[in-house]
Amino acid sequence: MNKNKNMKVTIGVVVLLMSGVVAAQTSACEVHAGESLADALQRLSHCGYEISYSSAIVRPEMKVRTLPISKEGEPLLQELLMPWKLKAVKSGDGWIVVRDSDKKKSSNQTNNTANTADSESIDQIIVTGSRYGISDEKYSSAYINREAVKQTPHLADDPMRMLKGLPGVTGGDFSAKLNIRGGRRDEVMLMVDGAEIHNGFHFSEVDGLLSALDTNLVNSLDFMTGGMTSEWSNYMSGVIDIKSRDPGVQDEYHNAVGMSFISAFARTSGSFADDKGSWLIAARRGYLDLLLNQIQNSSEQTVPRYADIFSSLRYTLSDTTTVSAHLLFGSDRMNYSQDGDGNDSRINSDGKSSSTHLWVGLDHGFSDALQTSMTVSYAQVSQRRKAQDMEPQKSTAAVDADNHFSFIDLKNNWQWTVSNNQLIRWGINGSNQHGR
């Protein structure tokens, strides 16, 4: 429909503006001595080199030892790989990183291959599931000054967009949702502090433009693609497991109020009871509506508003027992209108949604070998949309949708360390879901 197209074009202007700000914060194509080889290859991939590799070959401990002499193209790529006995093999329009066997060919082999094309062949490619970790142990209130944000360009302080540069992950230009290795977006599980988040995105009308969690609230992020066990229920593509910050006396900034490029935020945190307990409250309100108001004409208006709140409370009852309580609330509203001049269609659409997630957690260790964790959560999601499209003397279309969903989830995991090389895990998941 023209409505969806115009809405996406309008919001696309803001997305492009945001991408310009991010580009100004980092030099995406510059390779630095001392950074990991995987980060350097990902940076080159962002610049259009189309590099594919396995994490079993390009390991996390591999570093760029010296500043490369070559500045671009295949010479730069081969120079980065050479110290680790790796090489890049041309494959279509891109390269595949493989091990350099460095085998000397006999004179007969050399003569036989002299009459053939100068090319490399690959006998076998093995694709396995991957797991990536992104963590930030040192907290800073300055977004762009954190090392993790510098190394992983993303828009709007959105942790979901940090993952789009990883191998096997794609996503739309507008949406913050992920497609992992060709899977659907609803095949990706989102977890925050042990609870499943059933609606973690704003603006479902444009396929989830932003996630409901700020990057500055993330302490660690585990990203698994493939090879998930039954612990992760029936999700097929991947799992995003986020751990929020646990404020303590070591934090330099407990309170902050400010503005990012598209939102205003306020957060406060601290500890109590001799650092046995901690609390965190954060809220933000986006002002995309104010930005779009400066570039839109009066006949066509897109007004997106969104807000979210996150809070957590943790308390250590003993050396072996910790309890926690969490809240994640998000709401958004998208209004679109287009006034016709008598011959053109008139469109009016008003969509709003909200989601509330409440959950409590208990972690207990019976001993150093036997540990358990339990999470009980409640979620409620509401989505409402009313729209009308009137084209004079031709047709009239109307939609009135009102959807409500509720979820009650129970998750109990056990872990028993039998020996240094034996670990047994088991548990139970239960859910009661209702939709109207």
Salt bridges, closest charged atoms under 4 A:
GLU30 OE2 - HIS32 ND1 3.87
GLU35 OE1 - ARG43 NH1 2.69
GLU61 OE2 - ARG59 NE 2.74
GLU120 OE2 - LYS87 NZ 3.54
ASP136 OD2 - ARG146 NH1 2.96
ASP158 OD2 - ARG161 NE 3.88
ASP186 OD1 - ARG184 NE 3.09
GLU187 OE2 - ARG184 NH1 3.40
ASP193 OD1 - ARG314 NH2 3.47
ASP193 OD2 - HIS326 ND1 3.30
GLU196 OE2 - HIS198 ND1 3.90
GLU205 OE1 - LYS3 NZ 3.58
GLU205 OE1 - ARG385 NE 3.72
ASP207 OD2 - ARG185 NH1 2.11
ASP222 OD2 - ARG131 NH2 3.29
GLU231 OE1 - ARG425 NH2 2.99
ASP241 OD2 - LYS243 NZ 3.03
ASP251 OD2 - ARG245 NH1 3.33
ASP289 OD1 - ARG285 NH1 3.20
ASP289 OD2 - ARG305 NE 3.49
ASP308 OD2 - HIS202 NE2 2.97
ASP308 OD2 - ARG284 NE 2.90
ASP332 OD2 - HIS202 ND1 3.45
ASP350 OD2 - ARG333 NH2 2.55
GLU391 OE2 - LYS394 NZ 3.77
ASP400 OD1 - ARG384 NH2 3.20
ASP402 OD2 - ARG384 NH1 3.91
ASP402 OD1 - HIS404 NE2 2.99
ASP409 OD2 - HIS198 NE2 2.78
